[in-house]
Amino acid sequence: MEHINVLNRIIEADKNAKALTGAAIARREHLGEDIEREKAKLREEYMKRARERVDAEFGRERALSARRIAELEEKLRRDIIETDQKLAARRESLAAKVFSMILEDAR
């Protein structure tokens, strides 16, 4: 009778081992699915943060560009005014010189 008990225990142990193996395989498959879901979630969160940072940086760059353009436009305006003033002064000087030459030739 002991041999039958030993044989029954071996059969029972084999059934338990198969059940544990099946449970481990199922758990491994579920872990794989869980890992893939977590990876997708992390990827989505990363991309969201990346888009927010890119948008923020784009806004800062746009504001900086607008300031630089405004500064260049102001410099251009001042340069045009200065050039116009120099041309006006030069025109007056040349007109005076021509007038002086005409008067000298008339004498």
C-alpha positions in Angstrom: 0.0 0.0 0.0 2.9 2.3 0.6 3.9 2.1 -3.1 0.4 3.3 -4.1 0.6 6.2 -1.6 4.0 7.2 -3.0 2.7 6.9 -6.5 -0.4 9.0 -5.6 1.8 11.6 -4.1 4.0 11.7 -7.2 0.9 12.0 -9.4 -0.5 14.8 -7.1 2.9 16.6 -7.1 3.0 16.3 -10.9 -0.5 17.9 -11.1 0.5 20.6 -8.7 3.7 21.3 -10.7 1.7 21.5 -14.0 -0.8 23.9 -12.3 2.0 26.0 -10.9 3.7 26.0 -14.3 0.5 27.0 -16.1 -0.1 29.8 -13.5 3.5 31.0 -14.0 3.1 31.0 -17.8 -0.2 32.9 -17.5 1.4 35.4 -15.0 4.4 35.9 -17.4 2.0 36.7 -20.3 0.1 39.1 -18.2 3.3 40.7 -17.0 4.4 41.2 -20.6 1.0 42.8 -21.4 1.3 45.0 -18.3 4.9 46.0 -19.2 3.7 46.9 -22.7 0.9 49.0 -21.3 3.3 50.8 -18.9 5.7 51.4 -21.8 3.0 52.9 -23.9 1.8 55.1 -21.0 5.4 56.3 -20.3 5.9 57.0 -24.0 2.7 59.0 -24.1 3.6 61.0 -21.0 7.1 61.7 -22.3 5.7 62.9 -25.7 3.2 65.1 -23.9 5.9 66.7 -21.8 8.2 67.0 -24.8 5.4 68.8 -26.8 4.8 71.2 -23.9 8.5 72.0 -23.6 8.8 72.5 -27.4 5.7 74.8 -27.4 7.1 76.8 -24.4 10.5 77.1 -26.1 8.8 78.1 -29.4 6.9 80.8 -27.5 10.1 82.1 -25.9 11.9 82.1 -29.3 9.0 83.9 -31.0 9.0 86.6 -28.2 12.8 87.0 -28.5 12.6 87.3 -32.3 9.9 89.9 -32.0 12.0 91.9 -29.6 15.0 91.7 -31.9 13.0 92.7 -34.9 11.6 95.7 -33.0 15.1 96.7 -32.0 16.4 96.4 -35.6 13.4 98.4 -36.9 14.1 101.1 -34.3 17.8 101.2 -35.2 16.9 101.4 -38.9 14.5 104.3 -38.2 17.2 106.2 -36.3 19.7 105.5 -39.1 17.3 106.8 -41.7 16.7 109.9 -39.7 20.5 110.4 -39.2 21.1 109.8 -42.9 18.4 112.3 -43.9 19.9 114.9 -41.6 23.4 114.4 -43.0 22.0 114.6 -46.6 20.1 117.7 -45.8 23.3 119.3 -44.3 25.4 118.2 -47.3 22.8 119.5 -49.7 22.8 122.9 -47.9 26.6 122.9 -48.0 26.7 122.1 -51.7 24.1 124.7 -52.5 26.1 127.3 -50.6 29.2 126.3 -52.4 27.5 126.4 -55.8 26.0 129.7 -55.0 29.4 131.0 -53.9 30.9 129.7 -57.2 28.2 131.4 -59.2 28.8 134.7 -57.4 32.5 134.5 -58.0 32.1 133.8 -61.7 29.7 136.7 -61.9 32.3 139.2 -60.7 
